[in-house]
Each structure stands twice: as C-alpha cells, then as structure tokens.
Amino acid sequence: MLANYGLIGLFFIVVVLFSLSMVIIPIILRLLKIVPSHPNPIKNSIFECGVETIGKTWVQFNFRYYFYALIFLALDVLVVFLYPWAVQLRELGLTSLIVVFILVFIVLIGYIYAWKKKVLEWK
Amino acid sequence: MGLAITFWIMAVVAVVAALSVVFQRNVFRAALALILCFITVAGIYITLSADFLAAVQILVYVGAISVLIILAIMMTKEVQKGNLANKMEIPAAVVGTVLLIILVFTVTATSWNIAAESPLSPTTAPLATKLFSENGFILPVEIGAVLLLAAIIGAIVITREK
C-alpha cells in the first residue's frame, strides 16, 4: 500500500530535479561560455507569457469572480462524499446509489437556486 | 526507516513553508508557500496510513481553498505593496503567543493513547461502507448535503449585488 505512495514520492523527486535542472542547465552553459551572453530588450522580453501589460499588472479584480470560486468550493466538498462511494460502488449496490442521488439532488437545489436568481449571469 | 525519513522530510518542508507564509513580504508568494505546506501535510497523512484524508487534503485544500486565497489576493487593493504591518501588530502578537502557549501545553500535557490495532489500509473502501451501506451513516451524509446547500445559498445571498 505505502509502496504505491512511494512511487508518487519518487515522481515528486523527479519533478523537482527536472524543474531544477531546466533552470540550472542554461546557467552552467553560460558559465562554461558555450552560450554567448548578448542581452537585448527583445531577447529579454517575456514573449512566452503573452503581451506585456499596459499600466500596473497588479490590478484589483472584480469581486464577482469570488462567487464562482465559492460555488466551485461547494462542488469540491460534494466530491469528497462521491469519491469513497465511487471507489466502493460495486460492493455497495443499489441502496447507496439512491442515497447518492438524494445527496446530489439536495446540493443541486442550491445550483438551481443560483440559476433562477440569475447570479451565474455576467452583467 | 523509509517512513521516518519521509516523515522528517515532509515535516521540515511543512514547517519551512509555514514560516515562509508568515515572513514573506509578497502576499502572492506567501499563498504559494501555503499551498506547498498543504501538500506536505497531505504527505504526512499518507505516512500515517490516512490515505482518504490525504486525498481530501489535496482535493479541498490544494484544489479549492488555495483558489479562494489566490482570488482573495487578486481582489486586494494595492497588493503589490505586500504584507504591511499595521496598528494591530501588538494585539496580534499577544493573541498568537497565547495561542502557541495553549497549544504547546495541550500537546505536552495530554497523555496520547496509541491504539494497539494496526490501522486499516486502504481506508477509502471501509469508509465508504460505513457511510453508504444500509446500516451506515446515511442520515448524517444527507445532513452534510443540507449543510452544503446552506453554504451555497449563503454564498449567493451574501455576494449578490442589489
């Protein structure tokens, strides 16, 4: 059981080593004078990350985004209930299916309420 | 042996990440350090054979709570100035110290009874049987759903613009 998680741990170690090496390799190549260092504004621009922002980058975002995050959080907590049920689905049988239907229905009422109150629309 | 090494790596990373949450001036970096702290706590849960709790930790804390925190940072005014000290500095220090003393006292003064039975492994399937089988905790599960419903409606009522 824990050996399976050991594989995940190994994966994390590989991830850390890979991302570190991606940063370190160019630095080493520059120190070894293999890569020439001729910086200019175009070369240093953040072209992979989209267009450079006009004005301040740290702007205050609309409060309405937070509502979607809250709604998502409720769905996420619902998944906490669904996940063990999905793991044990075959053994639990029909009764648990009805239980889960009632569970999802109760939470769905909240989303129907949100829909009817038109809070999911962007004005 | 391997388990102890894993635990210590996780524990050290978690404490360093938690300290960097407090000491970082940049609020956004502090939030990212907090996410790292959440992930290492999930790792500690795995070493304690609480695999379902680890999955929930990843799902809810790393997946959703961190989104809420980052969105809250996006909505903060003048966030680039960072984590500035204000006039609540001294009360916060007092409350923090008192809380630390209480926690340390509780942890050291409690006699921790360790169960002789070895933990179930994996825990997800027995938990599902407890929650969803015919003589399981069906009613509490449905009440949990009602609590979620209350949370959704509360969020709608609070955030709706008039």
Chai-1 contact restraints between the chains, C-beta under 6 A:
chainA,res_idxA,chainB,res_idxB,connection_type,confidence,min_distance_angstrom,max_distance_angstrom,comment,restraint_id
A,M1,B,S121,contact,1.0,0.0,6.0,A-B,restraint_1
A,Y5,B,I46,contact,1.0,0.0,6.0,A-B,restraint_2
A,W58,B,V79,contact,1.0,0.0,6.0,A-B,restraint_3
A,W58,B,Q80,contact,1.0,0.0,6.0,A-B,restraint_4
A,Q60,B,K77,contact,1.0,0.0,6.0,A-B,restraint_5
A,F61,B,M74,contact,1.0,0.0,6.0,A-B,restraint_6
A,F61,B,M75,contact,1.0,0.0,6.0,A-B,restraint_7
A,F63,B,M75,contact,1.0,0.0,6.0,A-B,restraint_8
A,Y65,B,L71,contact,1.0,0.0,6.0,A-B,restraint_9
A,Y66,B,L71,contact,1.0,0.0,6.0,A-B,restraint_10
A,F67,B,T159,contact,1.0,0.0,6.0,A-B,restraint_11
A,A69,B,V67,contact,1.0,0.0,6.0,A-B,restraint_12
A,A69,B,L68,contact,1.0,0.0,6.0,A-B,restraint_13
A,A69,B,L71,contact,1.0,0.0,6.0,A-B,restraint_14
A,L70,B,A155,contact,1.0,0.0,6.0,A-B,restraint_15
A,L73,B,A64,contact,1.0,0.0,6.0,A-B,restraint_16
A,A74,B,L148,contact,1.0,0.0,6.0,A-B,restraint_17
A,A74,B,A151,contact,1.0,0.0,6.0,A-B,restraint_18
A,A74,B,I152,contact,1.0,0.0,6.0,A-B,restraint_19
A,D76,B,V60,contact,1.0,0.0,6.0,A-B,restraint_20
A,D76,B,G63,contact,1.0,0.0,6.0,A-B,restraint_21
A,D76,B,A64,contact,1.0,0.0,6.0,A-B,restraint_22
A,V77,B,L148,contact,1.0,0.0,6.0,A-B,restraint_23
A,V80,B,V56,contact,1.0,0.0,6.0,A-B,restraint_24
A,P84,B,T124,contact,1.0,0.0,6.0,A-B,restraint_25
A,P84,B,L127,contact,1.0,0.0,6.0,A-B,restraint_26
A,P84,B,A128,contact,1.0,0.0,6.0,A-B,restraint_27
A,W85,B,A128,contact,1.0,0.0,6.0,A-B,restraint_28
A,W85,B,F132,contact,1.0,0.0,6.0,A-B,restraint_29
A,V87,B,T124,contact,1.0,0.0,6.0,A-B,restraint_30
A,V87,B,A125,contact,1.0,0.0,6.0,A-B,restraint_31
A,V87,B,A128,contact,1.0,0.0,6.0,A-B,restraint_32
A,Q88,B,A125,contact,1.0,0.0,6.0,A-B,restraint_33
A,Q88,B,A128,contact,1.0,0.0,6.0,A-B,restraint_34
A,L92,B,F132,contact,1.0,0.0,6.0,A-B,restraint_35
A,T95,B,E134,contact,1.0,0.0,6.0,A-B,restraint_36
A,S96,B,F132,contact,1.0,0.0,6.0,A-B,restraint_37
A,V99,B,F132,contact,1.0,0.0,6.0,A-B,restraint_38
A,V99,B,I138,contact,1.0,0.0,6.0,A-B,restraint_39
A,L103,B,A145,contact,1.0,0.0,6.0,A-B,restraint_40
A,I106,B,A145,contact,1.0,0.0,6.0,A-B,restraint_41
A,I106,B,V146,contact,1.0,0.0,6.0,A-B,restraint_42
A,I106,B,L149,contact,1.0,0.0,6.0,A-B,restraint_43
A,V107,B,A145,contact,1.0,0.0,6.0,A-B,restraint_44
A,V107,B,L148,contact,1.0,0.0,6.0,A-B,restraint_45
A,V107,B,L149,contact,1.0,0.0,6.0,A-B,restraint_46
A,I109,B,L149,contact,1.0,0.0,6.0,A-B,restraint_47
A,G110,B,L149,contact,1.0,0.0,6.0,A-B,restraint_48
A,G110,B,I152,contact,1.0,0.0,6.0,A-B,restraint_49
A,G110,B,I153,contact,1.0,0.0,6.0,A-B,restraint_50
A,A114,B,I156,contact,1.0,0.0,6.0,A-B,restraint_51
A,V119,B,I156,contact,1.0,0.0,6.0,A-B,restraint_52
A,V119,B,R160,contact,1.0,0.0,6.0,A-B,restraint_53
